[in-house]
Every structure is written in C-alpha cells, then in structure tokens.
Amino acid sequence: MCQNSSENMGAGSFSCCEPKNFVQDKVCNDFTVSGIDEVGAEIIYATNANDVIFASGFVKNVGNFPITVQFVKGANPTTGLGGTIVRQAVVPIGGAFTFTISRFDTIRVFATDATAALPAAGEFCITPRYEIG
C-alpha cells in the first residue's frame, strides 16, 4: 500500500504510486442461453483483446438450469470459441455470482440441459474500467 508523502509530492499525494487515469462504463442486460457447452455458449460481453480492463459485476441466475460463466482471454472474436479460461463459475438456480477480475476479453455463458424451447435465463451487470494511456 502506498503511504502519503506530503513532503515529496504535496499534501494528499502518494509518492510510490504512479497516477493512473481510467474511463469507466456500466453495462447491464438480461440474457437467455440454450447452449449446453462452450460451442453453444452465449457471448454476454466482449471487448478489444488488446485492452487490459479491470471489471466488477454480477451474473444472476433467474432460470431453470445452473449457468456456467467463463471469463476468457483470446477467444475468437467472431464465434467466441477457444481462448484461455481465466476464471469459471457455476451459478445455481436462483443464485448469483459476483466478480472482480482483469485480463480477459470475453464472457460467455452456457447451461447444461438447456434447450431452445426451455433456455436458461439470467441477469448480467458489469462495470469495466479501462486505463487511459
């Protein structure tokens, strides 16, 4: 943790931390997904793979099946397939998953046993922060 060094940087400044500027967004949506694995996954968030983002948010399950959430780095920008899974969680029926994460570019969801006639459903909210160079 940085310590205040008022003699070096002026009152209220931190000498060991480089100042960083961020832009912050907020995106919230409902979603449905009938895919039962990565191949049929729904992409609920994607960003430029070259940006390092820091994000927090939640995924809430409001449907009839457990939902698998994957945070991925390097997924195919068109299909959402592939890439390296940075973090994965299973959200139970009626449950919610909160996250704070960085170094990903895609969030995809799927639900084992979901179908087109009876898809899984959820709510998604993310607050990404992008560093301004």
N, C-alpha and C positions, 0 to 999 in steps of 0.2 A: 504494500500500500504506500502511496506517496505521502510524504509529510510536508506540511506547509513550511515554506522557507521565505518568510516575508523579507528577510534581508537581501536575498538573491533575486527575487522575482517581483517584489512588490506585495502589498497586503492582499491576502486571499489567493495567492498563486501557489503552484506546486512546482518545485524545481526539478523533480525527477520524472515528470510526466510530460510527454510531448502533447501539445493540444491537438485534438482531432475534431474535425467537423463532420457531422453526419446529416443525412437527409432521412426523414422517417415517413413511412406510409402506413396505412392500415387497410387491410382487405378482409371482408367478411362475406361468406356465401353459404348457402345450403347446397348439398350435393346428394346425388344418388349414384350408386355403382352396382352393376350387375356382374362385373368381372370377378372370377374366383381366384385369380392369381396375378402375378406381375404382367402377364401377356394381356389380360383383360382389365388391367388397372385403369382407374380414372386419374388423370393428372389434375390435381386441385390447385397446384401452384408451380410456376416455372419462372426462372429469371435467367439473365445472361450468365453463362458459365464462367465468364471472366471476372465477374463482380464477386467480391467477398462480402457477404451480408451477415448480419447478426440479427436474429429474429426471435421473437417470443410470440406465443399464442396458444390456441387450444383446438382440439378436434373433439366434438361431442357426438356420441352415437345415439341417434333417435329412431333407429330402425329395428329390424328383427334378427340381425345377424351380427356377430362380432366383426369389427372392422380392423384390418391390418393397415397401419400407416408406415410408410417408408420415406425417409429423408435420403436423397440420393445425390451424389456428385458425379457428373459426367454422363448422365442419361442421354439417349438420343433425343435431340430437340424436337423431332417430328413425332416420334412414336412414344417417347417416354421410357423405352426399354433400355436395359443394360445399366451401365454405370456401377459405382461402388456405393453400397448401402452404408450410410454414415450412422444412421440410427433407425431402429424399428420398434414399434409398439403395437400391441393388440388392445383395442378399446372394446370393452364388453358392452353388451346391450344395456342402454341406459347410462353408461359411464362416460367419462371424459378424460382426455389426456392433455396435460399442459406441457409446454416445451419452451426451452431457451436453447438455441442452437446456432452454430455458424458453419461455414464451409460446406454448403450444399447448394444445389441449383434447381432441384425438382422435389416436389412432394407428391407421392402417388398413394392411392388407397385401393384396396380390394377386400372382398368379403367371401370367404369360403361358404358355399351353399347358396349364395345369392343368385338370382336369375333375372332375366329381363322382365318377367311377369311379377316377380317379388324381389325388387332390388334392396340393397342395404341403403340406409339414409343417414345423413349426418349434417352437422353444422361445423364450419371451419372459420377461424379468425386468425390472422397473422399480422404482426407489426414488424416489418423488416426495417432495418437501419443500414444504409449504405454509406460507406466512408467516402467523403469527397476529397480527392487528391489535391 
